[in-house]
Amino acid sequence: MSLNPQTERQQAKKFLYGLCIFLAFMLGFPSLANLWFSFNDVTFHNLTGEGFAGFENYRKALGNPKLWEALGYSLRFGLVATIFEVGIALFMVFTLHPLLLRKPWLTAVLMLPIMVSPALMGIMYRLILNEFTGIIPGYLNLLGFHVTLMSRSMIQYTVIAIEVLQWTPFAFIILLTARQSLPYELEEAAAIDGAMGLKYSLRIVLPLISPAIYIVTFIRFIDSFRVFDHIFVLTGGGPGSRTTSISIYIYKLFFQRSELGESVALSFVLLVVSLTLLYFGLKLVVRKEQS
């Protein structure tokens, strides 16, 4: 029995109210608590605060040169990883789409890397990339390539490669879904007009799936920017601070240096910046779809 539109709207409002209450409790309360911590001098021994610090925590957080070093690394890491992930995913969509239409079960095989926890992925690569016992350095030495993938000069490329290998399937499945949602009649009409193969992919498919490309690029950049798990397990942010992302920097500031107020203030600043970027990013995507 179908419901009338007014009844459906009333039920939708009930679900929406429940969702808002859940989000207010799960996200709103921790955010307010962090905001309070950021303006107070708090320690592990006195979480209620030893005095009002005002904007001192923010001044210390933003004035630390190590912050800008970690922020620069996170931006470079996120940008390079996102370019490779989206680029490889687009290439896979254009080349594998006909095969996956005939054998859709292969999609599940391609999704296997994202089913592994990033922390577990870091442990796995820490074992297989070990200079003395790792299987990959062993085979590289047999082939005459004496390269230490965990060395100071190579580690930044190694962690980016691990990120790309794990999360390219995520970008691929979203772009593949957008590609498969295009009507088959569109391809038939393009074939009549002589647009086939690469011309059809670049001139017709690519513009039509551009909203999905914008969305997946934005999601992957945000996720890569805040990378923590596999880098922390693999390198701990080293050697030195060469692979210290902004997430690892905040972790060390909080747990190792016990700078609770400074680390929480920095986290709150990044939260505000992330929400702002998310707002304008979604606004851009909506505008592209409407045009």
C-alpha positions as CSV (number, residue, x, y, z in Angstrom):
1,M,0.0,0.0,0.0
2,S,1.6,3.3,-1.1
3,L,1.6,6.3,1.2
4,N,0.5,9.8,0.2
5,P,3.2,12.4,-0.3
6,Q,2.4,14.2,2.9
7,T,2.7,11.1,5.0
8,E,6.0,10.2,3.4
9,R,7.3,13.7,4.2
10,Q,6.2,13.3,7.8
11,Q,8.0,10.0,8.1
12,A,11.1,11.4,6.4
13,K,11.2,14.2,9.0
14,K,11.0,11.7,11.8
15,F,14.1,9.9,10.4
16,L,15.8,13.2,9.8
17,Y,15.2,14.3,13.4
18,G,16.7,11.0,14.7
19,L,19.7,11.4,12.4
20,C,20.3,15.0,13.6
21,I,20.1,13.9,17.3
22,F,22.5,11.1,16.6
23,L,25.0,13.4,14.9
24,A,24.7,16.0,17.6
25,F,25.5,13.4,20.2
26,M,28.3,11.6,18.4
27,L,29.9,14.6,16.6
28,G,28.6,17.8,18.3
29,F,29.5,16.9,21.9
30,P,33.1,15.8,21.1
31,S,33.6,19.0,18.9
32,L,32.4,21.2,21.7
33,A,34.7,19.4,24.2
34,N,37.7,19.8,21.9
35,L,36.8,23.5,21.5
36,W,36.8,23.9,25.2
37,F,40.1,22.0,25.6
38,S,41.7,24.2,22.9
39,F,41.2,27.3,25.0
40,N,42.4,25.8,28.3
41,D,45.7,24.6,29.7
42,V,45.0,20.9,30.0
43,T,47.3,18.0,30.8
44,F,46.9,14.2,31.2
45,H,46.8,14.8,35.0
46,N,44.2,17.5,34.9
47,L,41.8,17.2,32.0
48,T,39.5,19.8,33.6
49,G,42.1,22.5,32.9
50,E,44.7,24.3,35.0
51,G,43.6,27.7,33.7
52,F,42.2,29.6,30.8
53,A,44.8,29.9,28.0
54,G,42.8,31.9,25.5
55,F,44.4,31.8,22.0
56,E,47.8,30.8,23.4
57,N,47.4,27.2,22.2
58,Y,46.5,28.4,18.7
59,R,49.4,30.7,18.7
60,K,51.9,28.0,19.7
61,A,50.3,25.5,17.3
62,L,50.5,27.8,14.2
63,G,53.9,29.2,15.2
64,N,55.6,25.9,15.3
65,P,57.8,25.5,12.1
66,K,57.5,21.7,12.3
67,L,53.7,22.1,11.7
68,W,54.3,23.7,8.3
69,E,56.8,21.0,7.4
70,A,54.3,18.3,8.2
71,L,51.5,20.3,6.5
72,G,53.7,20.6,3.4
73,Y,54.4,16.9,3.3
74,S,50.7,16.1,3.7
75,L,49.8,18.4,0.8
76,R,52.5,16.9,-1.5
77,F,51.5,13.4,-0.5
78,G,47.8,14.0,-1.0
79,L,48.3,15.7,-4.3
80,V,50.7,13.1,-5.9
81,A,48.7,10.1,-4.6
82,T,45.4,11.6,-5.8
83,I,46.7,12.3,-9.3
84,F,48.0,8.7,-9.7
85,E,45.0,7.1,-8.2
86,V,42.4,9.0,-10.3
87,G,44.6,8.8,-13.4
88,I,45.2,5.0,-13.1
89,A,41.5,4.5,-12.2
90,L,40.4,6.3,-15.4
91,F,42.8,4.3,-17.5
92,M,41.4,1.1,-16.0
93,V,37.8,2.2,-16.6
94,F,38.4,2.9,-20.3
95,T,40.4,-0.3,-20.9
96,L,38.6,-2.8,-18.6
97,H,34.9,-1.7,-19.1
98,P,34.2,-4.1,-22.0
99,L,35.8,-7.0,-20.2
100,L,33.9,-6.3,-16.9
101,L,30.6,-6.2,-18.8
102,R,31.2,-9.8,-19.9
103,K,32.8,-10.9,-16.6
104,P,31.6,-8.8,-13.8
105,W,33.0,-11.1,-11.1
106,L,36.5,-9.7,-11.9
107,T,35.4,-6.4,-10.2
108,A,35.4,-8.2,-6.9
109,V,39.0,-9.3,-7.5
110,L,40.1,-5.7,-8.3
111,M,38.5,-4.6,-5.0
112,L,40.6,-6.8,-2.8
113,P,43.3,-4.2,-1.8
114,I,40.7,-1.9,-0.1
115,M,39.4,-4.8,2.0
116,V,42.7,-4.9,3.9
117,S,43.1,-2.6,6.9
118,P,45.7,0.2,6.2
119,A,47.5,-0.6,9.4
120,L,47.7,-4.3,8.4
121,M,48.9,-3.2,4.9
122,G,51.7,-1.2,6.6
123,I,52.7,-4.3,8.6
124,M,52.7,-6.5,5.5
125,Y,54.9,-4.1,3.5
126,R,57.2,-3.6,6.5
127,L,57.9,-7.3,6.2
128,I,58.2,-7.7,2.5
129,L,60.2,-4.5,2.0
130,N,62.7,-5.3,4.8
131,E,66.3,-4.8,3.5
132,F,67.6,-8.1,4.8
133,T,64.6,-10.5,4.8
134,G,62.1,-8.9,2.5
135,I,61.0,-10.7,-0.6
136,I,60.9,-7.7,-2.9
137,P,64.4,-6.4,-2.1
138,G,65.6,-10.0,-2.6
139,Y,64.2,-10.3,-6.1
140,L,65.4,-6.8,-7.0
141,N,68.9,-7.9,-6.0
142,L,68.6,-11.0,-8.1
143,L,67.7,-8.9,-11.1
144,G,70.6,-6.6,-10.5
145,F,68.7,-3.6,-9.0
146,H,70.4,-2.8,-5.7
147,V,67.8,-0.4,-4.4
148,T,66.7,-0.1,-0.7
149,L,63.1,0.9,-0.8
150,M,63.0,1.8,2.8
151,S,66.1,4.1,2.6
152,R,66.0,7.8,3.3
153,S,66.0,8.7,-0.4
154,M,63.3,6.2,-1.4
155,I,60.9,6.1,1.5
156,Q,58.7,8.9,0.3
157,Y,58.1,7.2,-3.0
158,T,57.5,3.9,-1.3
159,V,54.7,5.2,1.0
160,I,53.0,7.0,-1.9
161,A,53.2,3.8,-4.0
162,I,51.6,1.8,-1.1
163,E,48.8,4.4,-0.9
164,V,48.2,4.3,-4.6
165,L,48.2,0.4,-4.7
166,Q,45.6,0.2,-1.9
167,W,43.2,3.0,-2.8
168,T,43.2,3.1,-6.6
169,P,40.4,0.4,-6.6
170,F,38.2,2.8,-4.5
171,A,38.5,5.5,-7.3
172,F,38.0,2.8,-9.9
173,I,34.8,1.4,-8.6
174,I,33.2,4.9,-8.3
175,L,34.3,5.9,-11.8
176,L,33.3,2.4,-13.2
177,T,29.8,2.9,-11.7
178,A,29.5,6.3,-13.4
179,R,30.7,4.8,-16.7
180,Q,28.2,1.9,-16.5
181,S,25.3,4.2,-15.7
182,L,25.6,5.8,-19.2
183,P,22.9,4.5,-21.5
184,Y,23.9,2.0,-24.2
185,E,21.9,4.1,-26.8
186,L,24.5,6.8,-26.4
187,E,27.2,4.6,-27.6
188,E,25.1,3.4,-30.5
189,A,24.4,7.0,-31.5
190,A,28.1,7.9,-31.2
191,A,29.0,4.9,-33.4
192,I,26.6,6.1,-36.1
193,D,28.4,9.5,-36.0
194,G,31.8,7.9,-36.2
195,A,32.9,8.5,-32.6
196,M,34.4,5.2,-31.6
197,G,37.2,4.0,-29.3
198,L,39.4,6.6,-27.8
199,K,37.4,9.5,-29.5
200,Y,34.2,8.2,-27.8
201,S,35.9,7.9,-24.4
202,L,37.5,11.3,-24.5
203,R,34.8,13.4,-26.1
204,I,31.7,11.8,-24.8
205,V,32.3,9.6,-21.8
206,L,34.9,11.8,-20.0
207,P,32.7,14.9,-19.9
208,L,29.6,12.9,-18.8
209,I,31.4,11.3,-15.9
210,S,33.2,14.5,-14.9
211,P,31.0,15.0,-11.7
212,A,32.1,11.6,-10.5
213,I,35.7,12.5,-11.3
214,Y,35.4,15.7,-9.2
215,I,33.9,13.8,-6.3
216,V,36.3,11.0,-6.2
217,T,39.3,13.4,-6.6
218,F,38.0,15.4,-3.7
219,I,37.4,12.4,-1.5
220,R,40.8,10.8,-2.3
221,F,42.7,14.0,-1.7
222,I,41.1,14.5,1.8
223,D,41.7,10.9,2.7
224,S,45.3,11.0,1.5
225,F,46.0,14.3,3.1
226,R,45.0,12.9,6.5
227,V,47.0,9.6,6.0
228,F,48.2,8.0,9.3
229,D,47.9,4.2,9.5
230,H,50.3,2.6,7.1
231,I,52.9,5.4,7.3
232,F,52.9,5.2,11.1
233,V,53.2,1.4,11.1
234,L,55.8,1.4,8.3
235,T,58.1,4.3,9.3
236,G,56.7,6.0,12.4
237,G,57.0,9.3,10.5
238,G,60.7,8.8,9.8
239,P,63.5,8.6,9.0
240,G,63.7,11.9,10.8
241,S,60.5,13.7,9.8
242,R,60.6,12.9,6.1
243,T,57.2,11.0,6.2
244,T,55.6,12.9,9.1
245,S,52.1,13.8,7.9
246,I,49.9,16.3,9.7
247,S,48.0,13.4,11.4
248,I,51.2,11.8,12.7
249,Y,52.5,15.2,13.8
250,I,49.3,15.8,15.9
251,Y,49.6,12.3,17.3
252,K,53.2,12.9,18.4
253,L,52.3,16.3,19.8
254,F,49.5,14.8,21.9
255,F,50.9,11.5,23.1
256,Q,54.7,11.9,23.0
257,R,55.1,15.6,23.9
258,S,51.9,15.8,26.0
259,E,51.0,19.2,24.4
260,L,47.3,18.5,24.7
261,G,46.0,22.1,24.3
262,E,48.2,22.8,21.3
263,S,47.4,19.5,19.6
264,V,43.6,19.9,20.1
265,A,43.7,23.5,18.9
266,L,45.5,22.4,15.8
267,S,43.0,19.6,15.2
268,F,40.1,22.0,15.6
269,V,41.7,24.4,13.0
270,L,42.1,21.5,10.5
271,L,38.5,20.5,11.2
272,V,37.2,24.0,10.3
273,V,39.4,24.1,7.2
274,S,38.3,20.6,6.1
275,L,34.6,21.5,6.5
276,T,35.1,24.7,4.6
277,L,36.8,22.9,1.7
278,L,34.1,20.3,1.8
279,Y,31.4,22.9,1.5
280,F,33.0,24.7,-1.4
281,G,33.9,21.4,-3.1
282,L,30.4,20.1,-3.0
283,K,29.1,23.5,-4.1
284,L,31.4,23.3,-7.1
285,V,30.2,19.7,-8.0
286,V,26.6,20.8,-7.8
287,R,27.2,23.7,-10.0
288,K,29.0,21.5,-12.5
289,E,26.1,19.1,-12.5
290,Q,23.5,21.9,-13.0
291,S,25.5,23.3,-15.9
